[in-house]
Amino acid sequence: MSHLNNKAKGLILAITGASLWGASGAAVQFLFRNPSINEYWLVGLRLLGAGLLLVVYSLVTNYRKIKLLFSSWRRIWYLIIYSFVGMGASQLAYYVAVKYSNAPTATVIQYLAPVFIISYLALRTRSLPRRIDVISIIIALIGTLLLVTNGHLNQLALSPLALTWGLLAAVAEAINTIMPSQLFRDFGTITIVGWSMLIAGLAFLPLYWTMPTPVMNTTDILMILFIIIFGTLLAYTLYLASINFIAASTTGMLGAFEPLIATLLAVFFLSTPFNLLDWLGSGLIILATLLQAWPNEVKTIHQK
């Protein structure tokens, strides 16, 4: 009975964390309805706010490892580089992709990251991908084709900007998966995510002196607070806590609730058009990701 209770607890934690990430994407789409809210201003605020909260949390729970992390200039420089080419690039590309398309499309395209990871590892090891990897890539590419063309191969259903930024988000997500893996193992995911968000966010500080402050109502402010507190701090802590009760591979597969929730909220509450081919294409891309999680333990946590 205790084992079942722990498994149920792990499932709830993982689903809740992934769902909060999805809801955060829908909140970003809602905020972009306000023409005075700039995507660079918003992503900088999210990085600074969420990064600061996660750093405070890690200082309370993981102070000794933080001292060790900052005791080596080599690790510090590696963290700084990752903060910009991984964390900062991932967040910025995703937010811009949401602006030029919508939360469901941007989130699903970002799930193409395993395709780039497989390609990178094949080139690095100079070996052919496994059969399951080839199948995953084919499924993901078919899904992407359906999503970006809506079945009409002679035209794009997405703007070139939306597709470009979505693919950049997927590439950055692949970097997020590969680059910090050793740091995650040595110092903890929340610690590295928090510091990398805060460091990347510092690069956006000049914007707040050079750009006009957006005109926002109470709902806009509440959405921003939701993204920072629920869509980042709680999402990460709940999702990562689930690994204490269920296998990491199970947690990784339950991450599929992120695009599902983002899509449901955008379609039913933000009136985002999403037809049958969009659902089919999205489902195929998510299936390709699940095929990657199924045979192996998930070694890293996606950076949302």
C-alpha positions as a Python dict, from the first residue, in 0.01 Angstrom:
ca = {
    (1, 'M'): (0, 0, 0),
    (2, 'S'): (284, 238, 88),
    (3, 'H'): (446, 165, -248),
    (4, 'L'): (123, 248, -430),
    (5, 'N'): (81, 568, -231),
    (6, 'N'): (435, 676, -319),
    (7, 'K'): (378, 599, -686),
    (8, 'A'): (53, 796, -686),
    (9, 'K'): (233, 1085, -515),
    (10, 'G'): (508, 1077, -777),
    (11, 'L'): (258, 1072, -1064),
    (12, 'I'): (67, 1367, -918),
    (13, 'L'): (386, 1568, -862),
    (14, 'A'): (514, 1505, -1216),
    (15, 'I'): (180, 1578, -1383),
    (16, 'T'): (129, 1893, -1176),
    (17, 'G'): (478, 2024, -1251),
    (18, 'A'): (448, 1959, -1625),
    (19, 'S'): (97, 2106, -1631),
    (20, 'L'): (222, 2426, -1464),
    (21, 'W'): (484, 2458, -1739),
    (22, 'G'): (208, 2421, -1998),
    (23, 'A'): (-12, 2675, -1821),
    (24, 'S'): (284, 2911, -1811),
    (25, 'G'): (310, 2895, -2191),
    (26, 'A'): (-59, 2981, -2224),
    (27, 'A'): (-6, 3272, -1982),
    (28, 'V'): (274, 3402, -2206),
    (29, 'Q'): (41, 3388, -2505),
    (30, 'F'): (-224, 3578, -2308),
    (31, 'L'): (26, 3851, -2213),
    (32, 'F'): (126, 3906, -2575),
    (33, 'R'): (-229, 4020, -2642),
    (34, 'N'): (-114, 4339, -2470),
    (35, 'P'): (75, 4522, -2749),
    (36, 'S'): (284, 4719, -2497),
    (37, 'I'): (444, 4402, -2355),
    (38, 'N'): (769, 4331, -2539),
    (39, 'E'): (896, 3972, -2558),
    (40, 'Y'): (1249, 4073, -2451),
    (41, 'W'): (1112, 4268, -2154),
    (42, 'L'): (896, 3969, -2051),
    (43, 'V'): (1161, 3697, -2085),
    (44, 'G'): (1413, 3911, -1896),
    (45, 'L'): (1164, 3961, -1613),
    (46, 'R'): (1090, 3589, -1599),
    (47, 'L'): (1459, 3499, -1590),
    (48, 'L'): (1539, 3753, -1320),
    (49, 'G'): (1234, 3682, -1104),
    (50, 'A'): (1235, 3304, -1129),
    (51, 'G'): (1615, 3287, -1115),
    (52, 'L'): (1625, 3490, -796),
    (53, 'L'): (1360, 3271, -629),
    (54, 'L'): (1536, 2948, -732),
    (55, 'V'): (1874, 3081, -615),
    (56, 'V'): (1728, 3169, -273),
    (57, 'Y'): (1571, 2822, -256),
    (58, 'S'): (1900, 2654, -348),
    (59, 'L'): (2093, 2865, -95),
    (60, 'V'): (1864, 2737, 178),
    (61, 'T'): (1870, 2373, 66),
    (62, 'N'): (2207, 2330, -106),
    (63, 'Y'): (2450, 2592, 31),
    (64, 'R'): (2757, 2365, 53),
    (65, 'K'): (2734, 2262, -311),
    (66, 'I'): (2693, 2624, -417),
    (67, 'K'): (3020, 2711, -239),
    (68, 'L'): (3187, 2425, -423),
    (69, 'L'): (3037, 2537, -756),
    (70, 'F'): (3184, 2886, -723),
    (71, 'S'): (3520, 2766, -595),
    (72, 'S'): (3644, 2693, -948),
    (73, 'W'): (3682, 2956, -1222),
    (74, 'R'): (3654, 2680, -1481),
    (75, 'R'): (3308, 2583, -1353),
    (76, 'I'): (3206, 2948, -1319),
    (77, 'W'): (3293, 3025, -1683),
    (78, 'Y'): (3119, 2710, -1801),
    (79, 'L'): (2807, 2810, -1603),
    (80, 'I'): (2815, 3161, -1754),
    (81, 'I'): (2848, 3026, -2110),
    (82, 'Y'): (2564, 2779, -2051),
    (83, 'S'): (2350, 3057, -1903),
    (84, 'F'): (2361, 3249, -2231),
    (85, 'V'): (2381, 2986, -2507),
    (86, 'G'): (2155, 2738, -2326),
    (87, 'M'): (1916, 2884, -2070),
    (88, 'G'): (1887, 3240, -2200),
    (89, 'A'): (1868, 3136, -2565),
    (90, 'S'): (1607, 2870, -2488),
    (91, 'Q'): (1381, 3106, -2296),
    (92, 'L'): (1409, 3388, -2549),
    (93, 'A'): (1351, 3167, -2853),
    (94, 'Y'): (1047, 3002, -2692),
    (95, 'Y'): (887, 3334, -2593),
    (96, 'V'): (941, 3484, -2940),
    (97, 'A'): (801, 3165, -3097),
    (98, 'V'): (489, 3200, -2880),
    (99, 'K'): (452, 3562, -2989),
    (100, 'Y'): (467, 3481, -3360),
    (101, 'S'): (253, 3166, -3337),
    (102, 'N'): (85, 3047, -3016),
    (103, 'A'): (167, 2852, -2701),
    (104, 'P'): (65, 2505, -2833),
    (105, 'T'): (264, 2536, -3156),
    (106, 'A'): (575, 2682, -2992),
    (107, 'T'): (569, 2420, -2715),
    (108, 'V'): (525, 2129, -2953),
    (109, 'I'): (797, 2246, -3194),
    (110, 'Q'): (1031, 2281, -2897),
    (111, 'Y'): (969, 1910, -2840),
    (112, 'L'): (1173, 1845, -3156),
    (113, 'A'): (1481, 1879, -2934),
    (114, 'P'): (1543, 1499, -2930),
    (115, 'V'): (1589, 1507, -3309),
    (116, 'F'): (1877, 1751, -3270),
    (117, 'I'): (2017, 1557, -2974),
    (118, 'I'): (2016, 1232, -3173),
    (119, 'S'): (2181, 1404, -3470),
    (120, 'Y'): (2448, 1563, -3250),
    (121, 'L'): (2531, 1239, -3070),
    (122, 'A'): (2550, 1048, -3399),
    (123, 'L'): (2799, 1302, -3539),
    (124, 'R'): (2998, 1318, -3216),
    (125, 'T'): (3032, 940, -3182),
    (126, 'R'): (3057, 888, -3560),
    (127, 'S'): (2802, 611, -3537),
    (128, 'L'): (2463, 547, -3692),
    (129, 'P'): (2157, 622, -3476),
    (130, 'R'): (1971, 330, -3322),
    (131, 'R'): (1662, 196, -3496),
    (132, 'I'): (1434, 356, -3232),
    (133, 'D'): (1613, 689, -3295),
    (134, 'V'): (1554, 670, -3671),
    (135, 'I'): (1186, 584, -3613),
    (136, 'S'): (1156, 876, -3370),
    (137, 'I'): (1308, 1119, -3619),
    (138, 'I'): (1077, 1005, -3901),
    (139, 'I'): (769, 1034, -3679),
    (140, 'A'): (879, 1378, -3553),
    (141, 'L'): (944, 1507, -3905),
    (142, 'I'): (603, 1384, -4028),
    (143, 'G'): (441, 1554, -3729),
    (144, 'T'): (630, 1876, -3797),
    (145, 'L'): (529, 1868, -4164),
    (146, 'L'): (161, 1834, -4068),
    (147, 'L'): (190, 2109, -3808),
    (148, 'V'): (358, 2366, -4032),
    (149, 'T'): (162, 2293, -4352),
    (150, 'N'): (-177, 2170, -4225),
    (151, 'G'): (-155, 1902, -4493),
    (152, 'H'): (-103, 2152, -4777),
    (153, 'L'): (255, 2083, -4884),
    (154, 'N'): (270, 2385, -5115),
    (155, 'Q'): (222, 2642, -4837),
    (156, 'L'): (310, 2710, -4475),
    (157, 'A'): (44, 2733, -4204),
    (158, 'L'): (299, 2912, -3984),
    (159, 'S'): (485, 3231, -4061),
    (160, 'P'): (857, 3188, -4140),
    (161, 'L'): (936, 3383, -3822),
    (162, 'A'): (727, 3149, -3606),
    (163, 'L'): (885, 2839, -3760),
    (164, 'T'): (1239, 2980, -3735),
    (165, 'W'): (1206, 3079, -3370),
    (166, 'G'): (1035, 2750, -3287),
    (167, 'L'): (1322, 2552, -3439),
    (168, 'L'): (1573, 2776, -3259),
    (169, 'A'): (1388, 2697, -2935),
    (170, 'A'): (1424, 2324, -3012),
    (171, 'V'): (1797, 2362, -3081),
    (172, 'A'): (1842, 2560, -2759),
    (173, 'E'): (1644, 2294, -2572),
    (174, 'A'): (1883, 2032, -2707),
    (175, 'I'): (2174, 2238, -2575),
    (176, 'N'): (1990, 2260, -2242),
    (177, 'T'): (1971, 1883, -2231),
    (178, 'I'): (2333, 1809, -2321),
    (179, 'M'): (2546, 2098, -2197),
    (180, 'P'): (2464, 2115, -1821),
    (181, 'S'): (2434, 1740, -1754),
    (182, 'Q'): (2758, 1719, -1551),
    (183, 'L'): (2667, 2034, -1355),
    (184, 'F'): (2325, 1885, -1279),
    (185, 'R'): (2481, 1566, -1146),
    (186, 'D'): (2738, 1747, -933),
    (187, 'F'): (2538, 2039, -795),
    (188, 'G'): (2167, 1968, -844),
    (189, 'T'): (1924, 2073, -1116),
    (190, 'I'): (1748, 2350, -924),
    (191, 'T'): (2078, 2509, -822),
    (192, 'I'): (2210, 2521, -1180),
    (193, 'V'): (1876, 2626, -1329),
    (194, 'G'): (1839, 2905, -1074),
    (195, 'W'): (2188, 3050, -1120),
    (196, 'S'): (2176, 3018, -1500),
    (197, 'M'): (1840, 3198, -1511),
    (198, 'L'): (1968, 3476, -1288),
    (199, 'I'): (2292, 3517, -1486),
    (200, 'A'): (2108, 3521, -1819),
    (201, 'G'): (1851, 3763, -1678),
    (202, 'L'): (2123, 4013, -1587),
    (203, 'A'): (2188, 4062, -1960),
    (204, 'F'): (1836, 4200, -1997),
    (205, 'L'): (1873, 4464, -1724),
    (206, 'P'): (1970, 4747, -1967),
    (207, 'L'): (1630, 4703, -2135),
    (208, 'Y'): (1454, 4828, -1824),
    (209, 'W'): (1636, 5162, -1849),
    (210, 'T'): (1598, 5201, -2227),
    (211, 'M'): (1250, 5061, -2295),
    (212, 'P'): (920, 5209, -2178),
    (213, 'T'): (742, 5020, -1903),
    (214, 'P'): (441, 4833, -2045),
    (215, 'V'): (93, 4954, -1959),
    (216, 'M'): (-53, 4664, -1762),
    (217, 'N'): (-374, 4590, -1578),
    (218, 'T'): (-418, 4370, -1271),
    (219, 'T'): (-469, 4055, -1480),
    (220, 'D'): (-142, 4113, -1667),
    (221, 'I'): (48, 4152, -1340),
    (222, 'L'): (-111, 3838, -1196),
    (223, 'M'): (-16, 3643, -1510),
    (224, 'I'): (347, 3754, -1476),
    (225, 'L'): (351, 3647, -1111),
    (226, 'F'): (196, 3314, -1212),
    (227, 'I'): (471, 3255, -1471),
    (228, 'I'): (747, 3332, -1220),
    (229, 'I'): (609, 3156, -911),
    (230, 'F'): (386, 2874, -1035),
    (231, 'G'): (520, 2825, -1389),
    (232, 'T'): (882, 2818, -1277),
    (233, 'L'): (954, 2780, -904),
    (234, 'L'): (673, 2536, -822),
    (235, 'A'): (687, 2362, -1161),
    (236, 'Y'): (1054, 2274, -1119),
    (237, 'T'): (1035, 2173, -753),
    (238, 'L'): (726, 1954, -801),
    (239, 'Y'): (850, 1792, -1122),
    (240, 'L'): (1192, 1714, -977),
    (241, 'A'): (1044, 1592, -648),
    (242, 'S'): (851, 1327, -841),
    (243, 'I'): (1178, 1144, -917),
    (244, 'N'): (1193, 1051, -547),
    (245, 'F'): (881, 836, -591),
    (246, 'I'): (875, 715, -953),
    (247, 'A'): (1132, 625, -1221),
    (248, 'A'): (1294, 915, -1404),
    (249, 'S'): (1175, 764, -1735),
    (250, 'T'): (814, 784, -1610),
    (251, 'T'): (865, 1144, -1502),
    (252, 'G'): (1009, 1224, -1845),
    (253, 'M'): (711, 1077, -2026),
    (254, 'L'): (466, 1264, -1802),
    (255, 'G'): (634, 1581, -1925),
    (256, 'A'): (403, 1538, -2226),
    (257, 'F'): (136, 1701, -2010),
    (258, 'E'): (311, 2033, -2080),
    (259, 'P'): (212, 2065, -2449),
    (260, 'L'): (-125, 1902, -2374),
    (261, 'I'): (-217, 2159, -2108),
    (262, 'A'): (-76, 2446, -2314),
    (263, 'T'): (-294, 2337, -2606),
    (264, 'L'): (-612, 2284, -2405),
    (265, 'L'): (-583, 2621, -2230),
    (266, 'A'): (-500, 2806, -2552),
    (267, 'V'): (-783, 2643, -2748),
    (268, 'F'): (-1060, 2667, -2488),
    (269, 'F'): (-967, 2991, -2306),
    (270, 'L'): (-769, 3193, -2561),
    (271, 'S'): (-970, 3085, -2869),
    (272, 'T'): (-658, 2962, -3048),
    (273, 'P'): (-747, 2780, -3372),
    (274, 'F'): (-622, 2421, -3362),
    (275, 'N'): (-762, 2179, -3618),
    (276, 'L'): (-746, 1801, -3654),
    (277, 'L'): (-416, 1806, -3846),
    (278, 'D'): (-262, 2032, -3580),
    (279, 'W'): (-363, 1777, -3314),
    (280, 'L'): (-229, 1491, -3525),
    (281, 'G'): (102, 1664, -3597),
    (282, 'S'): (145, 1761, -3232),
    (283, 'G'): (64, 1407, -3122),
    (284, 'L'): (327, 1260, -3354),
    (285, 'I'): (599, 1496, -3226),
    (286, 'I'): (511, 1414, -2864),
    (287, 'L'): (507, 1042, -2953),
    (288, 'A'): (859, 1073, -3093),
    (289, 'T'): (972, 1224, -2762),
    (290, 'L'): (800, 948, -2565),
    (291, 'L'): (976, 684, -2775),
    (292, 'Q'): (1305, 837, -2663),
    (293, 'A'): (1203, 833, -2297),
    (294, 'W'): (1060, 481, -2303),
    (295, 'P'): (1371, 261, -2345),
    (296, 'N'): (1610, 468, -2134),
    (297, 'E'): (1615, 659, -1809),
    (298, 'V'): (1583, 1032, -1865),
    (299, 'K'): (1918, 1172, -1756),
    (300, 'T'): (1833, 1540, -1762),
    (301, 'I'): (1538, 1765, -1701),
    (302, 'H'): (1406, 1989, -1979),
    (303, 'Q'): (1447, 2361, -1909),
    (304, 'K'): (1105, 2525, -1948),
}
